[in-house]
Amino acid sequence: MTDRLASILSPQRLQAGGSGPLYLKLRQTLEEAIRSGKLNHGDALPPERDLADYANISRVTVRKAVDDLVRDGLLVRRHGSGTFVVKPVSKVQQSLSRLTSFTEDMARRGLRARAEWIDRGLFHPSPDEMMILGLPADALVARLGRLRIADDMPLAIERACISSEFLPDPVQVTGSLYAALEERGFRPVRAVQRISAYNIKDPDAAMLGAAPGSAGLSIERVSYLASGKVVEFTRSLYRGDAYDFVAELTLSDA
């Protein structure tokens, strides 16, 4: 990383970067490196004094360029950790008229989906989970918390809760949750979703590679079996710069 940045920010390269003030040349050079993949999502930038040494410019100039990139969402500062690259993502459109899993959504778009587990196991239900899932106090629920990733870009944090009646061993879920439920004959057939705006806070922001306070979408989904029984209660947090939710509306005859 150090050698790579020293090459990207060499004084010769900055001077060849066109006209304008030095901070703008530095900003454009760093932006090009991020968008072209020379700097990868999640890469940590060295301290500003090191960047200034690489480019043979003042720390004030470096700070102005970095501030611009933070404001534009290409870099993020994390208190106590440093400054990190946030690579821009192409927005994913998800229909609100189809009940599909994250894995199925990404596969339809030709993206490689994977997950990093946050937690997974059987637990006693919270009062909210008991009420929504219709469970007694002595029941158990399977909780599955995952960071959802497509083509190495973190897009969402998903925390699902399911009665152990339908999913007695959550450790067996290695891919699509809906595929696992379908194998047991409990795939949901309909759902009600509530979507609201949300400012992403740490530690969720750090997991998503987003700036603390940046725009996100908070989604609560309650899914039902054909019998009308609730099978799934999921809370998800999506990056606002990565998702568009689309609904088709028709004119009623009434």
N, C-alpha and C positions, 0 to 999 in steps of 0.2 A: 504494500500500500504506500509506504514512504517513497520508494523508488518511482512508483507510478505517478504519484502526485508531483514529485520533483520534476519529472519529465513534462507533465501536463502544464505545470505552472512555471516553466523556465522563463527567465526574463526575455529571451529571444522570441519565444512563442507569444508572450503577451504583447511585445512591441509589434509583432506581425499581425496582431488581431484587429487591425483597422484603426480608424480615427476615434477620437473621444477620450474622456478622462480615464485614468488608470483603473479606477474602481469599476467602471463600466466594462473595460476590457477583461478584468478579472471575473466579473459576474458572468459575462458571455462565455468565457473559457470554461468556467465551472458548469454552467448550464449545458453547454455542448457535451461535456464529459458525462454528465448525468443522463442526458437524453440518448446518447449514443451507446451507453453501457460501459464506458471506461470506468465510471464510478457506479457501483451497484447499490440497489436498495438495501439500506441498513448499514452501509459502510460508515465508519466513524471518521470524521475529519480530524486531523491533528489540531493542536492548539493554534490560535491565531498568530502567535509569535513565530511558530514554525512555518505557517503558510506565508507569512511576510518574508521569512528568510529564503524560502524556495523561490519566490517571485522577485526578491530584492526590492520590496516596496514597504511602505509604512504599515504599522498595525491599524492605524486609523482607516487607511484605504481598504484593508482586508475586512475590517469590521463593517464598513459601509456596503461592500459587495455581499458579504454573508447576510447582513440584515435584509437586503433586497431579496435574496433567495429564500430566506425564512418567511418573509412576508408573502412570497409567491407560492409557498408550499413545497419547494424543492429541497429545502433543508429544514430540519427540526432541531431545536435546542431542548435538551432534557436536563433539568436541574440536577447537578451533581454527577452527570454522566458524560456530557459533551454535546457535540453537534453531529447529526447523522443525515445521510442522504435519504430522501424520499423520492423514489422514481415515479413519474406520472403514470397513471393507469388509464386504459381505455374503458369507458363506462360500459357496464353490463346492463342490459335491459331485461327485466324479469316481469313476466306477465302475472297479474293478480287474479287471472281467471283460471289458472291451472294449479293443481296441488301437486307439487314436485319437490324433491329433495335438492339440496345444494349440489350433491354429486351428479344428479341427473341434469340439473340446469347447466353445469359446466361442461358435461359431456356433449350436450346438444350444441354447444358453441365451439367445440373442438379444443377446449381447455383441459389441462390435466389437473384434476382436483386431488387434494390431499388434506390431511388434518394433523394438527398437533394437539394432543390431549392436555386439557387443563385439569380435569378430574373425571373420574368414572367409578361408579360403585353403587351399592345399595345403602339407603339412608332412611331414617324416620322422616315422614313428610312434615313440611312446614304448614302452618294454618292455611296459607294461600293454596298450597298444593292439595291439601285435604279437601278444601272447598271446591276447587276447580275440577279435580279429578274424581270427586265424590267418594272419598276414602275414609275409613274409620281411623281412629288415632293409633291403633296397633298395626296398621298396614306398613309396608315398605315401598319405597319408590326407587327406581333406577334413575340416577342423574348422570348426564353425559355432557361435559363441558369441553368444547373444542374450538380451537382457532382454525377457521376455514381458509384454505389457501388455494389459489388457482395460478398455475404457471409460476410458482414461487412468490406470488404476491399475496400477502394477507389481506383478505377482503371483509371478513366478518368473524365475530365471536358468537357462538351459538351455545346456549345452555338449555338442554332438553330434560324434561322430567316425565317419566312414564311409570305407571303402576307396575310393580313386580309381577302382577298377574299376567301382564302381556310381555314383559321382558325380565325374566328372573335372573339372567346373568349378563349384565351390561358389558362385561369384559369380552364377550363374544362378538360385540359390534366392532368391526375393523374398517368398514367402509360406510356405505349408505345405511342410515338408520331405517329408512322406509323399506329398503330391501330386506333388512333383518326382521322387521315386523311382518313383512309379506310372507317370509318363510314360515312364520308361526301362525299365519292366517289372520293377522291383526293390522293390516295396512289401512290407514285412514282413507275415507272416501270424500270427506269434505272438511273444511276448516273455516274458522273465523279469525281474521287478523286485524290487529289494531296497530297502526303505524303513526309514529310521532317523531318530531324533530328532537334532536338531543345533541348537546355539546360533549364530545368525548373527553373523558377524564383519565388520568393515570390511575391504575396500571393498564387499563384497557388501551389507552392511546399508545403506550409503548409496545404492546403486543401487535397492534395494527400498523405500527410504523407511521402513525399520524401525529400531528402537533396537538398537544393538550389544548382543549377548547375548540378544536376544529369540528366542523359540522358532521353529524352522523344521523343515522336513522335507527330508532329503537322500535322493534317489532315484537309484539306478543301474539303467539298463535295458539289457538285451542283447536285440536283436531278430533274428529269423531269417526267412529265405526258406522257401518250401515245400520246397526241396531240403534244408533243414537247415543251410544255410550262414549264418553270422552276417553281417548286413548293417549293423547299427547298434550303437554303444556310446555311451550318453548318460548324463551326470551332470547332475542338475537339483537346484536348491535352491528350495523353495517357502516362501512366508510361512506360518507356522503359524496365523496369524489369518485366513487367506483360504481355506484348503483343508481339506476333509474327504474322505478316501478311503474308499469304501464297497465292501465285498465281500459277495456273496450266498453263504451256506453251505448245503449240503444234507446230510442224514444219509445216510451210506453204508449199503448193504445188508449189508455184511460185519459 
